[in-house]
């Protein structure tokens, strides 16, 4: 087999908390059209992500990708700070 990496989901969001050691909480907002009412709806969700070097701080725009489970809640890791 070739050494291609598997496709991983990628999300963009804003860091809302970086108080934990090697962990950031990222708020990801998505905008979609409601199926029944045809109104645009904003929906947000928080993800816990692994930040190995503690580079991200609150308010930073970041990109996170899927990864192996680090803990009960941490299943994402920091790709880059935008």
N, C-alpha and C positions, 0 to 999 in steps of 0.2 A: 504494500500500500504506500501511497505517497504521504508526505508529512503535512498534509493540509489540516488546519485546525477546524474543529466543528463550529458550526454557526452558533453564536451566543446572542441572546436578546440584549439589546442595548437601549438604555433609557437616559433621558436628560432631565435634570432637576436642580433644585436649590437645596443646599445644606441648611437644615434647621437646627441641628444640634451636633456638636463635636466634643462634648464633654467626656465621653467615654474613651478609654484607652484603645486605640486602633479600630475604632468604630465611629461611623458617621450615620446620621439619620437624614435621608434625602426625601424631600417632598416632590413628587412627580405629578404634574397636572396634565390631563388630557381633555380634549375638546371634541365632542361628537354630536351628531344630530339625533334627537330623540325619535324613535321609530314611529310612535303614535302621533305625537304632537308636532313633529317637524321643527322643534325648537332646538337651538344649540345649547348644550349643557356642558358646564365645566365640572370635572370630577377630579379629585386629588387623592393620592394615596402615599403613605410614608413607607420607605424601605430602609432597612438597616444594611449598611454596606461595610465591608472590610477595608480599612485604610491603613496599610502596613506602616507607612512612614509618618503618619499624622500630618499630611500636607494640607488637607482641606480644612477650612475654618467656616464658621457660620456666615451665611450670605453668599458663599461662592457658588457659581454655576458649575455643575460637574456632570460627567458622563459615567454611568455605572454599567457593568455587564454581569450576566449570570455567572455563577461559579459553584464550586462544591459547597455544601453546607458547612459553615464555620461554627455555627451554634444553632439553637432553636429558631432564632429569628434571622440570623445573618446568612443569606444565600446569594448575596451580590458582592461585588468588589469594585473598588474605584479604578476606573480606566484612566481618566485624566481630569484635571481642573481646567475649565474653559476660561 
